[in-house]
Amino acid sequence: MPAKTKLAQTVKELRKRHGLTQVQAAEYAGVGLRFVRDLETGKKTLRMDKVNSLLYLFGLELGPVPVDRKSDNEIEK
């Protein structure tokens, strides 16, 4: 699953699990409703600060995660 799709799915599931509407999640996280809607539908964004504001509401944050490069084309040094 692409990372943006996984992020969208995770945010939507967490929001619903906590019984929040998109409006409430946006308000509590200090971001706009449109941002929440766009994020939940997988729209591209470069506003990682806003992504983290929303994730912080659920006790998470976006950060670097190691990946297994053996299955991909490794960067040659």
mmCIF file of the N, C-alpha and C atoms, coordinates in Angstrom:
data_MODEL
# 
_entry.id   MODEL 
# 
loop_
_atom_site.group_PDB 
_atom_site.id 
_atom_site.type_symbol 
_atom_site.label_atom_id 
_atom_site.label_alt_id 
_atom_site.label_comp_id 
_atom_site.label_asym_id 
_atom_site.label_entity_id 
_atom_site.label_seq_id 
_atom_site.pdbx_PDB_ins_code 
_atom_site.Cartn_x 
_atom_site.Cartn_y 
_atom_site.Cartn_z 
_atom_site.occupancy 
_atom_site.B_iso_or_equiv 
_atom_site.pdbx_formal_charge 
_atom_site.auth_seq_id 
_atom_site.auth_comp_id 
_atom_site.auth_asym_id 
_atom_site.auth_atom_id 
_atom_site.pdbx_PDB_model_num 
ATOM 1   N N  . MET A 1 1  ? 0.854   -1.174 0.000  1.00 0.00 ? 1  MET A N  1 
ATOM 2   C CA . MET A 1 1  ? 0.000   0.000  0.000  1.00 0.00 ? 1  MET A CA 1 
ATOM 3   C C  . MET A 1 1  ? 0.899   1.237  0.000  1.00 0.00 ? 1  MET A C  1 
ATOM 4   N N  . PRO A 1 2  ? 0.656   2.164  -0.907 1.00 0.00 ? 2  PRO A N  1 
ATOM 5   C CA . PRO A 1 2  ? 1.457   3.393  -0.932 1.00 0.00 ? 2  PRO A CA 1 
ATOM 6   C C  . PRO A 1 2  ? 1.357   4.139  0.398  1.00 0.00 ? 2  PRO A C  1 
ATOM 7   N N  . ALA A 1 3  ? 2.430   4.830  0.769  1.00 0.00 ? 3  ALA A N  1 
ATOM 8   C CA . ALA A 1 3  ? 2.486   5.529  2.056  1.00 0.00 ? 3  ALA A CA 1 
ATOM 9   C C  . ALA A 1 3  ? 1.360   6.542  2.215  1.00 0.00 ? 3  ALA A C  1 
ATOM 10  N N  . LYS A 1 4  ? 1.050   7.301  1.136  1.00 0.00 ? 4  LYS A N  1 
ATOM 11  C CA . LYS A 1 4  ? -0.002  8.315  1.279  1.00 0.00 ? 4  LYS A CA 1 
ATOM 12  C C  . LYS A 1 4  ? -1.357  7.668  1.512  1.00 0.00 ? 4  LYS A C  1 
ATOM 13  N N  . THR A 1 5  ? -1.594  6.506  0.898  1.00 0.00 ? 5  THR A N  1 
ATOM 14  C CA . THR A 1 5  ? -2.851  5.793  1.106  1.00 0.00 ? 5  THR A CA 1 
ATOM 15  C C  . THR A 1 5  ? -2.921  5.255  2.525  1.00 0.00 ? 5  THR A C  1 
ATOM 16  N N  . LYS A 1 6  ? -1.816  4.730  3.029  1.00 0.00 ? 6  LYS A N  1 
ATOM 17  C CA . LYS A 1 6  ? -1.756  4.212  4.396  1.00 0.00 ? 6  LYS A CA 1 
ATOM 18  C C  . LYS A 1 6  ? -1.986  5.335  5.397  1.00 0.00 ? 6  LYS A C  1 
ATOM 19  N N  . LEU A 1 7  ? -1.380  6.485  5.165  1.00 0.00 ? 7  LEU A N  1 
ATOM 20  C CA . LEU A 1 7  ? -1.571  7.628  6.051  1.00 0.00 ? 7  LEU A CA 1 
ATOM 21  C C  . LEU A 1 7  ? -3.028  8.072  6.043  1.00 0.00 ? 7  LEU A C  1 
ATOM 22  N N  . ALA A 1 8  ? -3.615  8.178  4.874  1.00 0.00 ? 8  ALA A N  1 
ATOM 23  C CA . ALA A 1 8  ? -5.017  8.585  4.755  1.00 0.00 ? 8  ALA A CA 1 
ATOM 24  C C  . ALA A 1 8  ? -5.923  7.617  5.507  1.00 0.00 ? 8  ALA A C  1 
ATOM 25  N N  . GLN A 1 9  ? -5.693  6.335  5.305  1.00 0.00 ? 9  GLN A N  1 
ATOM 26  C CA . GLN A 1 9  ? -6.499  5.304  5.958  1.00 0.00 ? 9  GLN A CA 1 
ATOM 27  C C  . GLN A 1 9  ? -6.319  5.355  7.475  1.00 0.00 ? 9  GLN A C  1 
ATOM 28  N N  . THR A 1 10 ? -5.088  5.513  7.927  1.00 0.00 ? 10 THR A N  1 
ATOM 29  C CA . THR A 1 10 ? -4.803  5.553  9.362  1.00 0.00 ? 10 THR A CA 1 
ATOM 30  C C  . THR A 1 10 ? -5.479  6.737  10.031 1.00 0.00 ? 10 THR A C  1 
ATOM 31  N N  . VAL A 1 11 ? -5.356  7.914  9.438  1.00 0.00 ? 11 VAL A N  1 
ATOM 32  C CA . VAL A 1 11 ? -5.967  9.112  10.020 1.00 0.00 ? 11 VAL A CA 1 
ATOM 33  C C  . VAL A 1 11 ? -7.483  8.961  10.089 1.00 0.00 ? 11 VAL A C  1 
ATOM 34  N N  . LYS A 1 12 ? -8.082  8.485  9.023  1.00 0.00 ? 12 LYS A N  1 
ATOM 35  C CA . LYS A 1 12 ? -9.541  8.321  8.997  1.00 0.00 ? 12 LYS A CA 1 
ATOM 36  C C  . LYS A 1 12 ? -9.998  7.313  10.049 1.00 0.00 ? 12 LYS A C  1 
ATOM 37  N N  . GLU A 1 13 ? -9.295  6.177  10.142 1.00 0.00 ? 13 GLU A N  1 
ATOM 38  C CA . GLU A 1 13 ? -9.662  5.155  11.128 1.00 0.00 ? 13 GLU A CA 1 
ATOM 39  C C  . GLU A 1 13 ? -9.512  5.675  12.556 1.00 0.00 ? 13 GLU A C  1 
ATOM 40  N N  . LEU A 1 14 ? -8.424  6.381  12.836 1.00 0.00 ? 14 LEU A N  1 
ATOM 41  C CA . LEU A 1 14 ? -8.214  6.927  14.180 1.00 0.00 ? 14 LEU A CA 1 
ATOM 42  C C  . LEU A 1 14 ? -9.272  7.965  14.528 1.00 0.00 ? 14 LEU A C  1 
ATOM 43  N N  . ARG A 1 15 ? -9.585  8.814  13.572 1.00 0.00 ? 15 ARG A N  1 
ATOM 44  C CA . ARG A 1 15 ? -10.604 9.842  13.817 1.00 0.00 ? 15 ARG A CA 1 
ATOM 45  C C  . ARG A 1 15 ? -11.942 9.200  14.166 1.00 0.00 ? 15 ARG A C  1 
ATOM 46  N N  . LYS A 1 16 ? -12.324 8.202  13.389 1.00 0.00 ? 16 LYS A N  1 
ATOM 47  C CA . LYS A 1 16 ? -13.606 7.530  13.632 1.00 0.00 ? 16 LYS A CA 1 
ATOM 48  C C  . LYS A 1 16 ? -13.589 6.747  14.946 1.00 0.00 ? 16 LYS A C  1 
ATOM 49  N N  . ARG A 1 17 ? -12.458 6.096  15.234 1.00 0.00 ? 17 ARG A N  1 
ATOM 50  C CA . ARG A 1 17 ? -12.331 5.322  16.469 1.00 0.00 ? 17 ARG A CA 1 
ATOM 51  C C  . ARG A 1 17 ? -12.501 6.219  17.695 1.00 0.00 ? 17 ARG A C  1 
ATOM 52  N N  . HIS A 1 18 ? -12.066 7.466  17.577 1.00 0.00 ? 18 HIS A N  1 
ATOM 53  C CA . HIS A 1 18 ? -12.198 8.415  18.679 1.00 0.00 ? 18 HIS A CA 1 
ATOM 54  C C  . HIS A 1 18 ? -13.531 9.164  18.644 1.00 0.00 ? 18 HIS A C  1 
ATOM 55  N N  . GLY A 1 19 ? -14.384 8.804  17.703 1.00 0.00 ? 19 GLY A N  1 
ATOM 56  C CA . GLY A 1 19 ? -15.711 9.398  17.627 1.00 0.00 ? 19 GLY A CA 1 
ATOM 57  C C  . GLY A 1 19 ? -15.724 10.856 17.212 1.00 0.00 ? 19 GLY A C  1 
ATOM 58  N N  . LEU A 1 20 ? -14.754 11.241 16.393 1.00 0.00 ? 20 LEU A N  1 
ATOM 59  C CA . LEU A 1 20 ? -14.660 12.635 15.961 1.00 0.00 ? 20 LEU A CA 1 
ATOM 60  C C  . LEU A 1 20 ? -15.135 12.802 14.527 1.00 0.00 ? 20 LEU A C  1 
ATOM 61  N N  . THR A 1 21 ? -15.780 13.917 14.269 1.00 0.00 ? 21 THR A N  1 
ATOM 62  C CA . THR A 1 21 ? -16.087 14.289 12.895 1.00 0.00 ? 21 THR A CA 1 
ATOM 63  C C  . THR A 1 21 ? -14.834 14.929 12.305 1.00 0.00 ? 21 THR A C  1 
ATOM 64  N N  . GLN A 1 22 ? -14.836 15.123 11.005 1.00 0.00 ? 22 GLN A N  1 
ATOM 65  C CA . GLN A 1 22 ? -13.712 15.819 10.385 1.00 0.00 ? 22 GLN A CA 1 
ATOM 66  C C  . GLN A 1 22 ? -13.608 17.245 10.926 1.00 0.00 ? 22 GLN A C  1 
ATOM 67  N N  . VAL A 1 23 ? -14.734 17.870 11.150 1.00 0.00 ? 23 VAL A N  1 
ATOM 68  C CA . VAL A 1 23 ? -14.757 19.239 11.683 1.00 0.00 ? 23 VAL A CA 1 
ATOM 69  C C  . VAL A 1 23 ? -14.112 19.278 13.069 1.00 0.00 ? 23 VAL A C  1 
ATOM 70  N N  . GLN A 1 24 ? -14.491 18.330 13.928 1.00 0.00 ? 24 GLN A N  1 
ATOM 71  C CA . GLN A 1 24 ? -13.926 18.294 15.277 1.00 0.00 ? 24 GLN A CA 1 
ATOM 72  C C  . GLN A 1 24 ? -12.424 18.022 15.251 1.00 0.00 ? 24 GLN A C  1 
ATOM 73  N N  . ALA A 1 25 ? -12.008 17.066 14.439 1.00 0.00 ? 25 ALA A N  1 
ATOM 74  C CA . ALA A 1 25 ? -10.583 16.729 14.350 1.00 0.00 ? 25 ALA A CA 1 
ATOM 75  C C  . ALA A 1 25 ? -9.783  17.940 13.881 1.00 0.00 ? 25 ALA A C  1 
ATOM 76  N N  . ALA A 1 26 ? -10.298 18.638 12.888 1.00 0.00 ? 26 ALA A N  1 
ATOM 77  C CA . ALA A 1 26 ? -9.620  19.835 12.380 1.00 0.00 ? 26 ALA A CA 1 
ATOM 78  C C  . ALA A 1 26 ? -9.505  20.890 13.471 1.00 0.00 ? 26 ALA A C  1 
ATOM 79  N N  . GLU A 1 27 ? -10.599 21.108 14.188 1.00 0.00 ? 27 GLU A N  1 
ATOM 80  C CA . GLU A 1 27 ? -10.614 22.119 15.249 1.00 0.00 ? 27 GLU A CA 1 
ATOM 81  C C  . GLU A 1 27 ? -9.631  21.763 16.366 1.00 0.00 ? 27 GLU A C  1 
ATOM 82  N N  . TYR A 1 28 ? -9.675  20.534 16.846 1.00 0.00 ? 28 TYR A N  1 
ATOM 83  C CA . TYR A 1 28 ? -8.803  20.113 17.947 1.00 0.00 ? 28 TYR A CA 1 
ATOM 84  C C  . TYR A 1 28 ? -7.333  20.118 17.544 1.00 0.00 ? 28 TYR A C  1 
ATOM 85  N N  . ALA A 1 29 ? -7.046  19.807 16.285 1.00 0.00 ? 29 ALA A N  1 
ATOM 86  C CA . ALA A 1 29 ? -5.659  19.753 15.813 1.00 0.00 ? 29 ALA A CA 1 
ATOM 87  C C  . ALA A 1 29 ? -5.145  21.122 15.366 1.00 0.00 ? 29 ALA A C  1 
ATOM 88  N N  . GLY A 1 30 ? -6.049  22.083 15.226 1.00 0.00 ? 30 GLY A N  1 
ATOM 89  C CA . GLY A 1 30 ? -5.638  23.417 14.797 1.00 0.00 ? 30 GLY A CA 1 
ATOM 90  C C  . GLY A 1 30 ? -5.312  23.503 13.315 1.00 0.00 ? 30 GLY A C  1 
ATOM 91  N N  . VAL A 1 31 ? -5.995  22.683 12.525 1.00 0.00 ? 31 VAL A N  1 
ATOM 92  C CA . VAL A 1 31 ? -5.811  22.708 11.069 1.00 0.00 ? 31 VAL A CA 1 
ATOM 93  C C  . VAL A 1 31 ? -7.171  22.952 10.430 1.00 0.00 ? 31 VAL A C  1 
ATOM 94  N N  . GLY A 1 32 ? -7.180  23.220 9.147  1.00 0.00 ? 32 GLY A N  1 
ATOM 95  C CA . GLY A 1 32 ? -8.434  23.480 8.455  1.00 0.00 ? 32 GLY A CA 1 
ATOM 96  C C  . GLY A 1 32 ? -9.181  22.202 8.091  1.00 0.00 ? 32 GLY A C  1 
ATOM 97  N N  . LEU A 1 33 ? -10.488 22.329 7.973  1.00 0.00 ? 33 LEU A N  1 
ATOM 98  C CA . LEU A 1 33 ? -11.322 21.202 7.574  1.00 0.00 ? 33 LEU A CA 1 
ATOM 99  C C  . LEU A 1 33 ? -10.896 20.665 6.219  1.00 0.00 ? 33 LEU A C  1 
ATOM 100 N N  . ARG A 1 34 ? -10.604 21.560 5.299  1.00 0.00 ? 34 ARG A N  1 
ATOM 101 C CA . ARG A 1 34 ? -10.188 21.132 3.962  1.00 0.00 ? 34 ARG A CA 1 
ATOM 102 C C  . ARG A 1 34 ? -8.927  20.268 4.027  1.00 0.00 ? 34 ARG A C  1 
ATOM 103 N N  . PHE A 1 35 ? -7.996  20.625 4.926  1.00 0.00 ? 35 PHE A N  1 
ATOM 104 C CA . PHE A 1 35 ? -6.776  19.837 5.079  1.00 0.00 ? 35 PHE A CA 1 
ATOM 105 C C  . PHE A 1 35 ? -7.107  18.414 5.519  1.00 0.00 ? 35 PHE A C  1 
ATOM 106 N N  . VAL A 1 36 ? -7.993  18.273 6.503  1.00 0.00 ? 36 VAL A N  1 
ATOM 107 C CA . VAL A 1 36 ? -8.382  16.939 6.984  1.00 0.00 ? 36 VAL A CA 1 
ATOM 108 C C  . VAL A 1 36 ? -9.026  16.151 5.850  1.00 0.00 ? 36 VAL A C  1 
ATOM 109 N N  . ARG A 1 37 ? -9.937  16.775 5.137  1.00 0.00 ? 37 ARG A N  1 
ATOM 110 C CA . ARG A 1 37 ? -10.599 16.092 4.016  1.00 0.00 ? 37 ARG A CA 1 
ATOM 111 C C  . ARG A 1 37 ? -9.589  15.659 2.958  1.00 0.00 ? 37 ARG A C  1 
ATOM 112 N N  . ASP A 1 38 ? -8.699  16.563 2.592  1.00 0.00 ? 38 ASP A N  1 
ATOM 113 C CA . ASP A 1 38 ? -7.689  16.246 1.580  1.00 0.00 ? 38 ASP A CA 1 
ATOM 114 C C  . ASP A 1 38 ? -6.774  15.119 2.047  1.00 0.00 ? 38 ASP A C  1 
ATOM 115 N N  . LEU A 1 39 ? -6.358  15.166 3.298  1.00 0.00 ? 39 LEU A N  1 
ATOM 116 C CA . LEU A 1 39 ? -5.469  14.135 3.826  1.00 0.00 ? 39 LEU A CA 1 
ATOM 117 C C  . LEU A 1 39 ? -6.155  12.774 3.829  1.00 0.00 ? 39 LEU A C  1 
ATOM 118 N N  . GLU A 1 40 ? -7.407  12.737 4.250  1.00 0.00 ? 40 GLU A N  1 
ATOM 119 C CA . GLU A 1 40 ? -8.138  11.470 4.316  1.00 0.00 ? 40 GLU A CA 1 
ATOM 120 C C  . GLU A 1 40 ? -8.446  10.889 2.940  1.00 0.00 ? 40 GLU A C  1 
ATOM 121 N N  . THR A 1 41 ? -8.401  11.700 1.915  1.00 0.00 ? 41 THR A N  1 
ATOM 122 C CA . THR A 1 41 ? -8.630  11.179 0.563  1.00 0.00 ? 41 THR A CA 1 
ATOM 123 C C  . THR A 1 41 ? -7.325  10.929 -0.179 1.00 0.00 ? 41 THR A C  1 
ATOM 124 N N  . GLY A 1 42 ? -6.201  11.125 0.515  1.00 0.00 ? 42 GLY A N  1 
ATOM 125 C CA . GLY A 1 42 ? -4.906  10.805 -0.076 1.00 0.00 ? 42 GLY A CA 1 
ATOM 126 C C  . GLY A 1 42 ? -4.315  11.879 -0.961 1.00 0.00 ? 42 GLY A C  1 
ATOM 127 N N  . LYS A 1 43 ? -4.854  13.087 -0.884 1.00 0.00 ? 43 LYS A N  1 
ATOM 128 C CA . LYS A 1 43 ? -4.296  14.176 -1.685 1.00 0.00 ? 43 LYS A CA 1 
ATOM 129 C C  . LYS A 1 43 ? -2.884  14.497 -1.204 1.00 0.00 ? 43 LYS A C  1 
ATOM 130 N N  . LYS A 1 44 ? -2.011  14.767 -2.144 1.00 0.00 ? 44 LYS A N  1 
ATOM 131 C CA . LYS A 1 44 ? -0.622  15.080 -1.805 1.00 0.00 ? 44 LYS A CA 1 
ATOM 132 C C  . LYS A 1 44 ? -0.546  16.387 -1.032 1.00 0.00 ? 44 LYS A C  1 
ATOM 133 N N  . THR A 1 45 ? 0.374   16.417 -0.076 1.00 0.00 ? 45 THR A N  1 
ATOM 134 C CA . THR A 1 45 ? 0.611   17.634 0.688  1.00 0.00 ? 45 THR A CA 1 
ATOM 135 C C  . THR A 1 45 ? 2.083   17.713 1.066  1.00 0.00 ? 45 THR A C  1 
ATOM 136 N N  . LEU A 1 46 ? 2.593   18.909 1.162  1.00 0.00 ? 46 LEU A N  1 
ATOM 137 C CA . LEU A 1 46 ? 3.953   19.115 1.634  1.00 0.00 ? 46 LEU A CA 1 
ATOM 138 C C  . LEU A 1 46 ? 3.947   19.729 3.027  1.00 0.00 ? 46 LEU A C  1 
ATOM 139 N N  . ARG A 1 47 ? 2.799   19.835 3.625  1.00 0.00 ? 47 ARG A N  1 
ATOM 140 C CA . ARG A 1 47 ? 2.670   20.461 4.939  1.00 0.00 ? 47 ARG A CA 1 
ATOM 141 C C  . ARG A 1 47 ? 2.781   19.418 6.045  1.00 0.00 ? 47 ARG A C  1 
ATOM 142 N N  . MET A 1 48 ? 3.999   18.930 6.257  1.00 0.00 ? 48 MET A N  1 
ATOM 143 C CA . MET A 1 48 ? 4.217   17.914 7.279  1.00 0.00 ? 48 MET A CA 1 
ATOM 144 C C  . MET A 1 48 ? 3.913   18.450 8.672  1.00 0.00 ? 48 MET A C  1 
ATOM 145 N N  . ASP A 1 49 ? 4.063   19.758 8.869  1.00 0.00 ? 49 ASP A N  1 
ATOM 146 C CA . ASP A 1 49 ? 3.718   20.327 10.162 1.00 0.00 ? 49 ASP A CA 1 
ATOM 147 C C  . ASP A 1 49 ? 2.233   20.134 10.452 1.00 0.00 ? 49 ASP A C  1 
ATOM 148 N N  . LYS A 1 50 ? 1.407   20.311 9.435  1.00 0.00 ? 50 LYS A N  1 
ATOM 149 C CA . LYS A 1 50 ? -0.031  20.109 9.616  1.00 0.00 ? 50 LYS A CA 1 
ATOM 150 C C  . LYS A 1 50 ? -0.365  18.631 9.776  1.00 0.00 ? 50 LYS A C  1 
ATOM 151 N N  . VAL A 1 51 ? 0.320   17.776 9.018  1.00 0.00 ? 51 VAL A N  1 
ATOM 152 C CA . VAL A 1 51 ? 0.109   16.331 9.169  1.00 0.00 ? 51 VAL A CA 1 
ATOM 153 C C  . VAL A 1 51 ? 0.416   15.942 10.610 1.00 0.00 ? 51 VAL A C  1 
ATOM 154 N N  . ASN A 1 52 ? 1.535   16.416 11.134 1.00 0.00 ? 52 ASN A N  1 
ATOM 155 C CA . ASN A 1 52 ? 1.908   16.077 12.506 1.00 0.00 ? 52 ASN A CA 1 
ATOM 156 C C  . ASN A 1 52 ? 0.967   16.697 13.534 1.00 0.00 ? 52 ASN A C  1 
ATOM 157 N N  . SER A 1 53 ? 0.413   17.858 13.258 1.00 0.00 ? 53 SER A N  1 
ATOM 158 C CA . SER A 1 53 ? -0.574  18.447 14.171 1.00 0.00 ? 53 SER A CA 1 
ATOM 159 C C  . SER A 1 53 ? -1.785  17.539 14.296 1.00 0.00 ? 53 SER A C  1 
ATOM 160 N N  . LEU A 1 54 ? -2.225  17.001 13.183 1.00 0.00 ? 54 LEU A N  1 
ATOM 161 C CA . LEU A 1 54 ? -3.376  16.107 13.200 1.00 0.00 ? 54 LEU A CA 1 
ATOM 162 C C  . LEU A 1 54 ? -3.021  14.774 13.849 1.00 0.00 ? 54 LEU A C  1 
ATOM 163 N N  . LEU A 1 55 ? -1.865  14.215 13.509 1.00 0.00 ? 55 LEU A N  1 
ATOM 164 C CA . LEU A 1 55 ? -1.449  12.943 14.099 1.00 0.00 ? 55 LEU A CA 1 
ATOM 165 C C  . LEU A 1 55 ? -1.223  13.072 15.603 1.00 0.00 ? 55 LEU A C  1 
ATOM 166 N N  . TYR A 1 56 ? -0.727  14.224 16.051 1.00 0.00 ? 56 TYR A N  1 
ATOM 167 C CA . TYR A 1 56 ? -0.480  14.459 17.470 1.00 0.00 ? 56 TYR A CA 1 
ATOM 168 C C  . TYR A 1 56 ? -1.762  14.310 18.283 1.00 0.00 ? 56 TYR A C  1 
ATOM 169 N N  . LEU A 1 57 ? -2.874  14.660 17.688 1.00 0.00 ? 57 LEU A N  1 
ATOM 170 C CA . LEU A 1 57 ? -4.173  14.514 18.336 1.00 0.00 ? 57 LEU A CA 1 
ATOM 171 C C  . LEU A 1 57 ? -4.406  13.073 18.772 1.00 0.00 ? 57 LEU A C  1 
ATOM 172 N N  . PHE A 1 58 ? -3.814  12.115 18.041 1.00 0.00 ? 58 PHE A N  1 
ATOM 173 C CA . PHE A 1 58 ? -3.982  10.692 18.320 1.00 0.00 ? 58 PHE A CA 1 
ATOM 174 C C  . PHE A 1 58 ? -2.719  10.063 18.910 1.00 0.00 ? 58 PHE A C  1 
ATOM 175 N N  . GLY A 1 59 ? -1.784  10.901 19.360 1.00 0.00 ? 59 GLY A N  1 
ATOM 176 C CA . GLY A 1 59 ? -0.574  10.403 19.995 1.00 0.00 ? 59 GLY A CA 1 
ATOM 177 C C  . GLY A 1 59 ? 0.469   9.861  19.036 1.00 0.00 ? 59 GLY A C  1 
ATOM 178 N N  . LEU A 1 60 ? 0.461   10.330 17.804 1.00 0.00 ? 60 LEU A N  1 
ATOM 179 C CA . LEU A 1 60 ? 1.407   9.870  16.788 1.00 0.00 ? 60 LEU A CA 1 
ATOM 180 C C  . LEU A 1 60 ? 2.117   11.051 16.147 1.00 0.00 ? 60 LEU A C  1 
ATOM 181 N N  . GLU A 1 61 ? 3.191   10.758 15.421 1.00 0.00 ? 61 GLU A N  1 
ATOM 182 C CA . GLU A 1 61 ? 3.827   11.766 14.583 1.00 0.00 ? 61 GLU A CA 1 
ATOM 183 C C  . GLU A 1 61 ? 4.476   11.070 13.408 1.00 0.00 ? 61 GLU A C  1 
ATOM 184 N N  . LEU A 1 62 ? 4.589   11.796 12.326 1.00 0.00 ? 62 LEU A N  1 
ATOM 185 C CA . LEU A 1 62 ? 5.206   11.281 11.115 1.00 0.00 ? 62 LEU A CA 1 
ATOM 186 C C  . LEU A 1 62 ? 6.698   11.526 11.199 1.00 0.00 ? 62 LEU A C  1 
ATOM 187 N N  . GLY A 1 63 ? 7.471   10.522 10.867 1.00 0.00 ? 63 GLY A N  1 
ATOM 188 C CA . GLY A 1 63 ? 8.918   10.660 10.917 1.00 0.00 ? 63 GLY A CA 1 
ATOM 189 C C  . GLY A 1 63 ? 9.573   9.662  9.988  1.00 0.00 ? 63 GLY A C  1 
ATOM 190 N N  . PRO A 1 64 ? 10.890  9.700  9.901  1.00 0.00 ? 64 PRO A N  1 
ATOM 191 C CA . PRO A 1 64 ? 11.604  8.774  9.031  1.00 0.00 ? 64 PRO A CA 1 
ATOM 192 C C  . PRO A 1 64 ? 11.490  7.340  9.541  1.00 0.00 ? 64 PRO A C  1 
ATOM 193 N N  . VAL A 1 65 ? 11.267  6.449  8.614  1.00 0.00 ? 65 VAL A N  1 
ATOM 194 C CA . VAL A 1 65 ? 11.149  5.028  8.928  1.00 0.00 ? 65 VAL A CA 1 
ATOM 195 C C  . VAL A 1 65 ? 12.100  4.270  8.014  1.00 0.00 ? 65 VAL A C  1 
ATOM 196 N N  . PRO A 1 66 ? 12.943  3.391  8.572  1.00 0.00 ? 66 PRO A N  1 
ATOM 197 C CA . PRO A 1 66 ? 13.842  2.626  7.717  1.00 0.00 ? 66 PRO A CA 1 
ATOM 198 C C  . PRO A 1 66 ? 13.056  1.725  6.763  1.00 0.00 ? 66 PRO A C  1 
ATOM 199 N N  . VAL A 1 67 ? 13.553  1.588  5.561  1.00 0.00 ? 67 VAL A N  1 
ATOM 200 C CA . VAL A 1 67 ? 12.928  0.694  4.585  1.00 0.00 ? 67 VAL A CA 1 
ATOM 201 C C  . VAL A 1 67 ? 13.945  -0.338 4.140  1.00 0.00 ? 67 VAL A C  1 
ATOM 202 N N  . ASP A 1 68 ? 13.455  -1.472 3.695  1.00 0.00 ? 68 ASP A N  1 
ATOM 203 C CA . ASP A 1 68 ? 14.316  -2.529 3.187  1.00 0.00 ? 68 ASP A CA 1 
ATOM 204 C C  . ASP A 1 68 ? 14.631  -2.219 1.736  1.00 0.00 ? 68 ASP A C  1 
ATOM 205 N N  . ARG A 1 69 ? 15.821  -1.777 1.472  1.00 0.00 ? 69 ARG A N  1 
ATOM 206 C CA . ARG A 1 69 ? 16.228  -1.390 0.122  1.00 0.00 ? 69 ARG A CA 1 
ATOM 207 C C  . ARG A 1 69 ? 16.596  -2.588 -0.743 1.00 0.00 ? 69 ARG A C  1 
ATOM 208 N N  . LYS A 1 70 ? 16.690  -3.761 -0.177 1.00 0.00 ? 70 LYS A N  1 
ATOM 209 C CA . LYS A 1 70 ? 17.098  -4.931 -0.951 1.00 0.00 ? 70 LYS A CA 1 
ATOM 210 C C  . LYS A 1 70 ? 16.100  -5.250 -2.054 1.00 0.00 ? 70 LYS A C  1 
ATOM 211 N N  . SER A 1 71 ? 14.832  -4.956 -1.807 1.00 0.00 ? 71 SER A N  1 
ATOM 212 C CA . SER A 1 71 ? 13.813  -5.238 -2.813 1.00 0.00 ? 71 SER A CA 1 
ATOM 213 C C  . SER A 1 71 ? 13.702  -4.116 -3.846 1.00 0.00 ? 71 SER A C  1 
ATOM 214 N N  . ASP A 1 72 ? 14.227  -2.961 -3.532 1.00 0.00 ? 72 ASP A N  1 
ATOM 215 C CA . ASP A 1 72 ? 14.209  -1.825 -4.453 1.00 0.00 ? 72 ASP A CA 1 
ATOM 216 C C  . ASP A 1 72 ? 15.597  -1.680 -5.069 1.00 0.00 ? 72 ASP A C  1 
ATOM 217 N N  . ASN A 1 73 ? 15.733  -0.765 -5.972 1.00 0.00 ? 73 ASN A N  1 
ATOM 218 C CA . ASN A 1 73 ? 17.060  -0.455 -6.508 1.00 0.00 ? 73 ASN A CA 1 
ATOM 219 C C  . ASN A 1 73 ? 17.822  0.328  -5.455 1.00 0.00 ? 73 ASN A C  1 
ATOM 220 N N  . GLU A 1 74 ? 18.876  -0.277 -4.927 1.00 0.00 ? 74 GLU A N  1 
ATOM 221 C CA . GLU A 1 74 ? 19.653  0.386  -3.886 1.00 0.00 ? 74 GLU A CA 1 
ATOM 222 C C  . GLU A 1 74 ? 20.430  1.562  -4.465 1.00 0.00 ? 74 GLU A C  1 
ATOM 223 N N  . ILE A 1 75 ? 20.604  2.552  -3.644 1.00 0.00 ? 75 ILE A N  1 
ATOM 224 C CA . ILE A 1 75 ? 21.407  3.699  -4.053 1.00 0.00 ? 75 ILE A CA 1 
ATOM 225 C C  . ILE A 1 75 ? 22.862  3.265  -4.033 1.00 0.00 ? 75 ILE A C  1 
ATOM 226 N N  . GLU A 1 76 ? 23.504  3.420  -5.147 1.00 0.00 ? 76 GLU A N  1 
ATOM 227 C CA . GLU A 1 76 ? 24.913  3.029  -5.255 1.00 0.00 ? 76 GLU A CA 1 
ATOM 228 C C  . GLU A 1 76 ? 25.779  4.124  -4.665 1.00 0.00 ? 76 GLU A C  1 
ATOM 229 N N  . LYS A 1 77 ? 26.777  3.736  -3.907 1.00 0.00 ? 77 LYS A N  1 
ATOM 230 C CA . LYS A 1 77 ? 27.702  4.715  -3.319 1.00 0.00 ? 77 LYS A CA 1 
ATOM 231 C C  . LYS A 1 77 ? 28.988  4.735  -4.084 1.00 0.00 ? 77 LYS A C  1 
# 
